[in-house]
Amino acid sequence: MLPADWPVLIVDLKDCFFMIPLHPDDRPKFAFTVPTINNAEPAQRSQWKVLPQGMRNSPVLCQWYVAHALSGVRKQFPDAHVYHYMDDILVAAPTQDELLRIQPQLLNALHSHGLQVAPEKVQQQPPWKYLGVKILEQTIRQQEVQFVQSVKTLNDAQKLVGVITWLRPYLGLTTTQLSPLFELLKGDTDLKSPRELTPEARKVLEEVQQTVSAWRVYHIEPSIDVTVFITTPDLHPTVQARVHPYYVLHVRSHTNLPGFVAEGNARADKLANPAWVAPQPDVLAQAKASHGFFHQNVHTLQKQFQLTATEAREIVESCDDCHALGAPLPAGVNPRGLKALELWQTDVTQVAEFGRLKYVHVTVDTFSSAMWASAHTGEKARDVIAHWRQAFAVLGIPSAVKSDNGPAYASQQASDGEQQPRAKVRIRNLVTKQWEGPYDLIAMGRGYAFVSTDTGTRWLPSKCVRPDLRPQRQNSADRQGGSRDQLESHQVDESSSDHSDDSSTDSD
């Protein structure tokens, strides 16, 4: 609301966002990474020193910062009108002299907060351009708008609708009025797809152009007293002093209260009711007609018209207004573990960009949401076993794994693969310096070993793990003892054979 004959000053801030500094303690929160081409060198880590534009709250912070900078000017000149939106500032004063006194104070306040004014965008003479409107000495009009007259592609239609959408708040156009133009945006999403103005759309465009050419707003006259809110101080005491009962009634009220409004509505209901409650020979058609007016749910239709559940459900689903609000799906059960490593859920998805390794096996801990994924060349049992072994090495061994019971998971090979015997190892207790075990070795590599102990799975340095050779030594000892016995028996047999040969020689 600009008073008539008031001079106006419009100031545009230069790079408003980049002139608002961030507190040094908050700058690490706005850090970002700049990658290098082909990873030729380490990525550079930087942080914003000024307000970034891409943040969701940046416009709000910008508005608050500029308003804080203008607060002193508003207090010093209460009679002046100071409007601002983002980086556009409008100042109006009763006289030119007062406006000239405000201008240096305004610039000093902005400069003290680190905001710079673009000199080429300072407007002191009419016509002033502010937020898409042209402010003249007596009226306010829209700036020059160029409508696309020839619509041949979807891109042309988008430009035309975009300009009109920008003008809608000023012109008061409704969606229903512009629906023929919105129809041009439907169909093929290719920007070069052909489009053509329909007769209805061309008529709407002509109406919009006429409305734009005729639209204008006049400055207010300060000398005319305009009361925006009318107060009636005598109304409240009158209501408090009432001696007769009263009630507030709407023109569409359907009540038993006395009065011509309720009486007229009751007579209209009596005339309209037979159209809905008249008996019909087909109960199903009667139910459809009733649902088309009252939109009952399935249970109400079934109980009111003695229909089966299937018939009532078909009526509701065939309704254009109720099909999207149909009966909810039955609640499924997605079991979750009560602790980590209790229940896992696994599945396979395909990522075509990975080429031969497009089969990505994913496993999720349902309690902690810890996830492990690995790419493989297939989704067979051997791939499932390879993925699980990686997951076991990283996440641990779960109590159970939930899957879709596909052939790869339900096969005997997958079951046997997880039941294969593991190597037995002994681990060194770093506190007691004693070797404990034997325990199952799950995975080993890169200087560490993953071992399943009595207290759970543990990652240990390789120097603290060594194979359990005691069974092998026992077997070796047993084998050595057996060989010694066989050797002794062989020597005994040879000596006995020598004696037999000697005896045979003597007999000869």
C-alpha positions as CSV (number, residue, x, y, z in Angstrom):
1,M,0.0,0.0,0.0
2,L,1.8,3.1,-1.3
3,P,0.3,6.5,-0.6
4,A,-0.2,8.8,-3.6
5,D,2.4,11.4,-4.4
6,W,5.0,9.9,-2.1
7,P,8.5,9.7,-3.6
8,V,10.0,6.2,-3.9
9,L,13.5,4.9,-3.6
10,I,14.3,1.3,-4.7
11,V,17.6,-0.3,-3.8
12,D,18.9,-3.7,-5.0
13,L,21.5,-5.5,-3.0
14,K,24.5,-7.0,-4.8
15,D,25.1,-10.7,-4.3
16,C,23.0,-10.7,-1.2
17,F,23.6,-14.3,-0.2
18,F,27.4,-14.1,-0.6
19,M,27.5,-10.9,1.5
20,I,26.1,-12.6,4.6
21,P,29.0,-14.1,6.6
22,L,28.8,-17.3,8.6
23,H,30.0,-17.5,12.2
24,P,33.5,-19.2,12.3
25,D,32.1,-21.9,14.7
26,D,29.4,-22.8,12.2
27,R,31.6,-22.9,9.1
28,P,32.6,-26.6,9.5
29,K,28.9,-27.5,9.3
30,F,28.8,-26.2,5.8
31,A,31.8,-28.2,4.5
32,F,31.8,-29.8,1.0
33,T,34.1,-31.8,-1.2
34,V,35.3,-30.9,-4.6
35,P,36.3,-34.1,-6.5
36,T,39.2,-34.1,-9.0
37,I,39.1,-35.4,-12.6
38,N,39.7,-39.1,-12.8
39,N,40.9,-39.0,-9.1
40,A,44.2,-37.6,-10.2
41,E,44.8,-36.1,-6.8
42,P,43.1,-36.1,-3.4
43,A,39.7,-34.4,-3.3
44,Q,39.7,-30.9,-1.9
45,R,37.7,-30.2,1.2
46,S,36.3,-26.7,1.5
47,Q,33.8,-24.9,3.7
48,W,31.5,-22.0,3.1
49,K,32.3,-18.7,4.7
50,V,29.1,-17.0,3.5
51,L,25.5,-18.1,3.3
52,P,25.2,-20.8,0.7
53,Q,22.3,-20.6,-1.8
54,G,21.5,-24.3,-2.0
55,M,20.4,-24.7,1.6
56,R,16.7,-25.0,2.4
57,N,16.8,-22.3,5.1
58,S,19.0,-19.9,3.2
59,P,16.0,-17.6,2.0
60,V,14.7,-17.4,5.6
61,L,18.1,-16.5,7.0
62,C,18.6,-13.9,4.2
63,Q,15.2,-12.3,5.0
64,W,16.1,-12.2,8.7
65,Y,19.5,-10.7,8.2
66,V,18.3,-8.0,5.9
67,A,15.4,-7.2,8.2
68,H,17.9,-6.9,11.1
69,A,19.9,-4.5,9.0
70,L,16.9,-2.3,8.3
71,S,15.4,-2.4,11.8
72,G,17.4,0.8,12.8
73,V,16.1,2.7,9.8
74,R,12.5,1.7,10.5
75,K,12.8,2.9,14.1
76,Q,14.5,6.1,13.2
77,F,11.9,7.0,10.5
78,P,8.6,5.6,11.7
79,D,6.5,7.6,9.2
80,A,8.3,6.1,6.2
81,H,7.3,2.9,4.5
82,V,10.1,0.4,4.2
83,Y,9.4,-2.8,2.3
84,H,11.9,-5.5,1.5
85,Y,11.9,-9.0,-0.1
86,M,15.2,-10.9,-0.2
87,D,17.6,-8.4,-1.9
88,D,15.0,-5.8,-3.1
89,I,14.3,-2.9,-0.8
90,L,11.6,-0.2,-1.4
91,V,11.4,3.0,0.7
92,A,8.6,5.6,0.4
93,A,8.5,8.9,2.4
94,P,6.0,11.7,2.5
95,T,8.4,14.3,1.0
96,Q,11.5,14.3,-1.2
97,D,13.5,16.0,1.5
98,E,12.8,13.2,4.1
99,L,13.6,10.6,1.5
100,L,17.0,12.2,0.9
101,R,17.6,12.1,4.6
102,I,16.7,8.4,4.7
103,Q,18.9,7.4,1.8
104,P,22.4,7.9,3.5
105,Q,21.1,6.3,6.7
106,L,19.8,3.3,4.7
107,L,23.1,2.9,2.9
108,N,25.2,3.2,6.1
109,A,23.0,0.6,7.8
110,L,23.4,-1.8,4.9
111,H,27.2,-1.3,4.7
112,S,27.6,-1.7,8.5
113,H,26.2,-5.2,8.1
114,G,28.5,-6.1,5.1
115,L,25.7,-5.7,2.5
116,Q,26.7,-3.9,-0.8
117,V,24.3,-1.9,-3.0
118,A,24.4,-2.2,-6.7
119,P,24.7,1.4,-7.9
120,E,23.3,0.6,-11.4
121,K,20.1,-0.8,-9.8
122,V,19.2,2.2,-7.6
123,Q,15.9,3.7,-8.8
124,Q,14.9,7.2,-7.8
125,Q,12.7,8.4,-10.7
126,P,9.5,6.8,-12.1
127,P,8.7,4.4,-13.4
128,W,10.0,2.2,-10.6
129,K,10.3,-1.6,-11.1
130,Y,9.8,-3.7,-8.1
131,L,9.1,-7.4,-7.8
132,G,7.7,-7.7,-11.3
133,V,5.4,-4.7,-11.2
134,K,5.9,-1.2,-12.6
135,I,5.1,1.6,-10.1
136,L,4.0,4.8,-11.7
137,E,3.1,8.1,-10.0
138,Q,-0.6,7.3,-9.7
139,T,-1.0,3.6,-10.6
140,I,0.8,0.3,-10.3
141,R,0.8,-2.0,-13.3
142,Q,2.4,-5.2,-14.4
143,Q,5.7,-5.0,-16.3
144,E,5.7,-5.8,-20.0
145,V,4.9,-9.4,-20.5
146,Q,5.6,-11.2,-23.8
147,F,3.2,-14.1,-24.4
148,V,4.2,-16.9,-26.7
149,Q,1.8,-16.6,-29.7
150,S,2.9,-19.6,-31.7
151,V,2.8,-22.9,-29.7
152,K,4.4,-25.7,-31.7
153,T,6.2,-27.8,-29.0
154,L,5.9,-28.8,-25.4
155,N,8.6,-26.3,-24.6
156,D,6.6,-23.4,-26.0
157,A,3.5,-24.5,-24.0
158,Q,5.6,-24.6,-20.8
159,K,6.9,-21.1,-21.4
160,L,3.4,-19.8,-22.0
161,V,1.9,-21.5,-18.9
162,G,4.9,-20.4,-16.8
163,V,4.3,-16.7,-17.6
164,I,0.5,-17.0,-16.9
165,T,1.2,-18.9,-13.6
166,W,3.4,-16.0,-12.5
167,L,0.6,-13.6,-13.2
168,R,-2.1,-15.6,-11.5
169,P,-1.8,-13.9,-8.0
170,Y,-2.2,-10.5,-9.6
171,L,-5.0,-11.3,-12.0
172,G,-7.1,-13.6,-9.7
173,L,-7.2,-16.4,-12.3
174,T,-8.6,-19.8,-11.2
175,T,-7.4,-23.2,-12.1
176,T,-10.7,-23.9,-13.8
177,Q,-10.3,-20.9,-16.1
178,L,-6.8,-22.0,-17.1
179,S,-7.6,-25.7,-17.5
180,P,-7.5,-25.6,-21.3
181,L,-4.0,-24.3,-21.2
182,F,-3.0,-26.9,-18.6
183,E,-4.2,-29.7,-20.9
184,L,-1.4,-28.7,-23.3
185,L,1.2,-30.0,-20.8
186,K,-0.2,-33.5,-20.7
187,G,0.9,-36.3,-23.0
188,D,4.4,-36.9,-24.2
189,T,7.1,-35.5,-21.9
190,D,9.6,-34.8,-24.7
191,L,10.3,-31.1,-25.0
192,K,10.2,-31.3,-28.8
193,S,6.9,-33.2,-28.9
194,P,4.3,-31.3,-31.1
195,R,1.7,-29.2,-29.4
196,E,-1.0,-26.9,-30.8
197,L,-3.4,-24.4,-29.2
198,T,-7.0,-25.6,-29.1
199,P,-9.8,-23.2,-29.7
200,E,-10.6,-23.3,-26.0
201,A,-7.0,-22.6,-25.1
202,R,-6.8,-19.7,-27.6
203,K,-9.9,-18.2,-26.1
204,V,-8.4,-18.4,-22.6
205,L,-5.2,-16.8,-23.8
206,E,-7.1,-13.9,-25.3
207,E,-9.0,-13.4,-22.0
208,V,-5.7,-13.4,-20.1
209,Q,-4.2,-10.8,-22.4
210,Q,-7.2,-8.6,-22.0
211,T,-7.1,-9.0,-18.2
212,V,-3.4,-8.1,-18.1
213,S,-3.9,-5.0,-20.2
214,A,-6.7,-3.8,-18.0
215,W,-5.2,-4.7,-14.7
216,R,-3.9,-1.8,-12.5
217,V,-3.8,-0.7,-8.9
218,Y,-4.0,2.9,-7.7
219,H,-2.1,4.5,-4.8
220,I,-4.0,5.1,-1.6
221,E,-5.0,8.6,-0.6
222,P,-3.6,9.3,2.9
223,S,-6.2,12.1,3.6
224,I,-9.1,9.7,3.3
225,D,-9.8,7.8,6.6
226,V,-10.3,4.1,5.8
227,T,-11.5,1.9,8.6
228,V,-10.4,-1.7,8.0
229,F,-12.1,-3.2,11.1
230,I,-15.4,-1.9,12.4
231,T,-15.9,-2.3,16.1
232,T,-19.3,-2.1,17.8
233,P,-18.6,-1.4,21.5
234,D,-22.4,-1.5,22.2
235,L,-22.9,-5.1,20.9
236,H,-21.1,-6.9,23.7
237,P,-23.1,-5.3,26.5
238,T,-26.3,-5.9,24.6
239,V,-25.6,-9.6,24.2
240,Q,-24.7,-9.9,27.9
241,A,-28.0,-8.2,28.9
242,R,-30.3,-10.5,26.9
243,V,-33.3,-11.9,28.6
244,H,-34.7,-14.2,25.8
245,P,-33.0,-17.3,24.5
246,Y,-31.4,-17.1,21.0
247,Y,-29.6,-19.4,18.7
248,V,-27.3,-19.0,15.7
249,L,-28.6,-20.8,12.6
250,H,-27.0,-21.4,9.2
251,V,-29.1,-21.2,6.0
252,R,-28.4,-25.0,5.4
253,S,-29.1,-26.0,8.9
254,H,-31.3,-29.1,9.3
255,T,-32.5,-28.9,12.9
256,N,-35.8,-29.0,14.9
257,L,-35.4,-25.4,16.1
258,P,-38.2,-23.0,15.2
259,G,-37.8,-20.5,12.4
260,F,-38.4,-20.2,8.7
261,V,-34.9,-21.4,7.8
262,A,-35.4,-24.8,9.5
263,E,-39.0,-25.0,8.3
264,G,-38.0,-24.4,4.7
265,N,-35.1,-27.0,4.9
266,A,-37.5,-29.5,6.3
267,R,-40.0,-29.1,3.5
268,A,-37.1,-29.4,0.9
269,D,-36.0,-32.6,2.6
270,K,-39.5,-34.1,2.4
271,L,-39.6,-33.4,-1.3
272,A,-36.1,-34.8,-1.9
273,N,-36.3,-37.9,0.3
274,P,-38.7,-39.9,-2.0
275,A,-36.1,-39.7,-4.8
276,W,-33.7,-41.6,-2.7
277,V,-35.8,-43.9,-0.5
278,A,-38.3,-45.0,-3.1
279,P,-38.1,-48.8,-3.4
280,Q,-36.4,-50.2,-6.5
281,P,-36.9,-53.7,-7.9
282,D,-33.1,-54.4,-8.0
283,V,-31.4,-54.3,-4.6
284,L,-28.0,-54.1,-6.2
285,A,-29.0,-51.0,-8.3
286,Q,-30.5,-49.5,-5.2
287,A,-27.3,-50.0,-3.3
288,K,-25.3,-48.4,-6.2
289,A,-27.6,-45.4,-6.2
290,S,-27.3,-45.0,-2.5
291,H,-23.6,-45.2,-2.5
292,G,-23.4,-42.7,-5.4
293,F,-25.0,-40.1,-3.1
294,F,-23.9,-41.1,0.5
295,H,-20.6,-43.0,-0.3
296,Q,-21.0,-45.6,2.4
297,N,-18.2,-48.0,3.1
298,V,-18.3,-51.8,2.4
299,H,-19.6,-52.8,5.9
300,T,-22.4,-50.2,5.8
301,L,-23.6,-51.3,2.3
302,Q,-23.5,-55.0,3.3
303,K,-25.5,-54.4,6.4
304,Q,-28.0,-51.9,4.9
305,F,-28.9,-53.8,1.7
306,Q,-28.1,-57.4,2.8
307,L,-25.3,-57.7,0.2
308,T,-22.4,-60.1,0.3
309,A,-19.0,-58.8,1.1
310,T,-17.9,-59.2,-2.6
311,E,-20.9,-57.3,-4.0
312,A,-20.4,-54.4,-1.5
313,R,-16.7,-54.3,-2.2
314,E,-17.3,-54.1,-6.0
315,I,-19.6,-51.2,-5.6
316,V,-17.1,-49.2,-3.5
317,E,-14.2,-50.0,-5.9
318,S,-16.2,-49.0,-8.9
319,C,-16.9,-45.6,-7.4
320,D,-14.7,-42.8,-8.9
321,D,-14.6,-41.0,-5.6
322,C,-14.0,-43.9,-3.3
323,H,-11.8,-46.3,-5.2
324,A,-8.6,-44.6,-4.0
325,L,-9.8,-45.0,-0.4
326,G,-10.6,-48.7,-0.6
327,A,-10.2,-51.3,2.1
328,P,-6.6,-51.2,3.4
329,L,-4.3,-54.1,2.6
330,P,-4.0,-56.7,5.3
331,A,-1.3,-55.9,7.7
332,G,1.8,-57.9,6.9
333,V,4.3,-59.2,9.4
334,N,7.9,-58.1,9.1
335,P,9.7,-59.7,12.0
336,R,12.5,-57.8,13.6
337,G,15.3,-59.0,15.8
338,L,15.3,-58.1,19.5
339,K,19.1,-57.6,19.4
340,A,22.0,-57.5,17.0
341,L,22.9,-60.7,15.1
342,E,19.6,-62.3,15.9
343,L,17.7,-62.0,12.6
344,W,19.0,-61.0,9.2
345,Q,17.0,-60.4,6.0
346,T,18.7,-61.1,2.6
347,D,17.8,-60.7,-1.0
348,V,19.3,-60.1,-4.5
349,T,18.8,-57.1,-6.7
350,Q,20.1,-56.4,-10.2
351,V,22.1,-53.3,-11.2
352,A,22.7,-53.3,-14.9
353,E,25.4,-50.7,-14.7
354,F,27.7,-53.2,-13.0
355,G,28.1,-55.4,-16.1
356,R,28.9,-59.0,-15.3
357,L,28.7,-58.3,-11.6
358,K,25.1,-57.0,-11.8
359,Y,23.7,-59.4,-9.2
360,V,24.0,-57.5,-5.9
361,H,23.4,-59.6,-2.8
362,V,22.2,-57.5,0.1
363,T,21.9,-58.5,3.8
364,V,20.4,-56.3,6.5
365,D,20.4,-56.8,10.3
366,T,16.7,-56.2,11.2
367,F,17.6,-54.8,14.6
368,S,20.5,-52.5,14.0
369,S,19.9,-51.9,10.3
370,A,23.5,-52.7,9.6
371,M,23.8,-53.6,5.9
372,W,26.3,-55.5,3.8
373,A,26.2,-55.8,0.0
374,S,28.4,-57.5,-2.5
375,A,28.4,-57.9,-6.3
376,H,28.5,-61.3,-7.9
377,T,28.2,-62.8,-11.3
378,G,25.0,-64.8,-10.5
379,E,22.4,-65.6,-7.9
380,K,23.1,-69.2,-7.4
381,A,23.9,-71.1,-4.3
382,R,27.6,-70.6,-4.6
383,D,27.1,-66.8,-4.9
384,V,24.9,-66.8,-1.9
385,I,27.5,-68.7,0.1
386,A,30.2,-66.3,-1.0
387,H,28.1,-63.3,0.0
388,W,27.2,-64.7,3.4
389,R,30.8,-65.4,4.2
390,Q,31.7,-61.8,3.5
391,A,28.8,-60.7,5.7
392,F,29.8,-63.0,8.5
393,A,33.3,-61.7,8.4
394,V,32.1,-58.1,8.7
395,L,28.9,-58.1,10.7
396,G,29.2,-61.4,12.6
397,I,27.2,-64.6,12.7
398,P,23.5,-64.3,13.1
399,S,21.1,-66.7,14.8
400,A,18.8,-66.8,11.7
401,V,18.6,-65.5,8.2
402,K,15.2,-64.6,6.6
403,S,15.0,-64.9,2.7
404,D,12.3,-65.3,0.1
405,N,12.9,-69.1,0.1
406,G,14.2,-69.0,-3.5
407,P,16.1,-71.9,-5.0
408,A,19.5,-70.5,-4.2
409,Y,18.6,-70.1,-0.5
410,A,16.6,-73.3,-0.1
411,S,19.1,-75.6,-2.0
412,Q,21.0,-78.3,-0.3
413,Q,24.3,-76.8,-1.5
414,A,23.6,-73.5,0.4
415,S,22.7,-75.5,3.5
416,D,25.8,-77.6,3.3
417,G,28.0,-74.7,2.4
418,E,27.3,-73.1,5.8
419,Q,27.8,-76.4,7.7
420,Q,31.3,-77.0,6.3
421,P,33.8,-77.6,9.1
422,R,36.0,-74.7,9.8
423,A,39.7,-74.7,10.8
424,K,40.4,-74.8,14.5
425,V,42.7,-72.1,15.9
426,R,44.0,-71.1,19.2
427,I,44.1,-67.4,20.3
428,R,46.3,-65.7,22.7
429,N,44.7,-63.9,25.7
430,L,46.5,-60.5,25.8
431,V,45.8,-60.2,29.6
432,T,46.9,-63.6,30.8
433,K,49.4,-64.3,28.0
434,Q,47.9,-67.8,27.7
435,W,46.8,-69.6,24.6
436,E,43.1,-70.5,24.6
437,G,41.0,-72.6,22.3
438,P,40.4,-74.3,20.0
439,Y,37.9,-72.0,18.3
440,D,36.4,-71.8,14.8
441,L,38.2,-69.6,12.3
442,I,35.6,-67.7,10.1
443,A,37.8,-65.5,7.9
444,M,41.3,-64.3,7.8
445,G,43.2,-61.6,5.7
446,R,45.1,-58.3,5.8
447,G,46.7,-59.1,9.1
448,Y,43.6,-59.9,11.0
449,A,41.5,-63.0,11.8
450,F,37.8,-63.3,12.5
451,V,37.3,-66.0,15.2
452,S,34.1,-67.4,16.8
453,T,34.7,-67.7,20.6
454,D,32.6,-68.7,23.5
455,T,31.8,-65.1,24.2
456,G,31.1,-64.1,20.6
457,T,32.9,-63.3,17.4
458,R,36.1,-61.3,17.7
459,W,38.6,-59.7,15.3
460,L,42.2,-60.4,16.4
461,P,45.6,-59.6,15.0
462,S,47.1,-62.5,13.0
463,K,50.0,-62.7,15.5
464,C,47.6,-63.7,18.2
465,V,46.1,-66.6,16.3
466,R,47.8,-69.8,15.4
467,P,46.4,-73.1,14.1
468,D,45.5,-75.8,16.6
469,L,48.0,-78.6,15.7
470,R,47.4,-80.8,18.7
471,P,45.1,-83.2,16.9
472,Q,47.6,-83.4,14.0
473,R,50.5,-84.1,16.4
474,Q,48.4,-86.8,18.1
475,N,47.7,-88.4,14.7
476,S,51.3,-88.1,13.8
477,A,52.4,-89.7,17.0
478,D,49.8,-92.5,16.5
479,R,51.1,-93.0,12.9
480,Q,54.7,-93.1,14.1
481,G,53.8,-95.6,16.8
482,G,52.0,-97.8,14.3
483,S,55.0,-97.7,12.0
484,R,57.3,-98.7,14.8
485,D,55.1,-101.7,15.7
486,Q,55.0,-102.8,12.1
487,L,58.8,-102.5,11.8
488,E,59.3,-104.6,15.0
489,S,56.8,-107.3,13.8
490,H,58.6,-107.3,10.4
491,Q,61.9,-107.9,12.1
492,V,60.5,-110.7,14.2
493,D,59.1,-112.3,11.0
494,E,62.5,-112.2,9.3
495,S,64.2,-113.8,12.3
496,S,61.7,-116.6,12.5
497,S,62.1,-117.2,8.8
498,D,65.9,-117.5,9.2
499,H,65.5,-120.0,12.0
500,S,63.2,-122.1,9.8
501,D,65.7,-122.0,7.0
502,D,68.5,-123.2,9.3
503,S,66.4,-126.0,10.6
504,S,65.5,-127.2,7.1
505,T,69.2,-127.2,6.2
506,D,70.1,-129.3,9.2
507,S,67.5,-131.8,8.4
508,D,68.9,-132.2,4.9
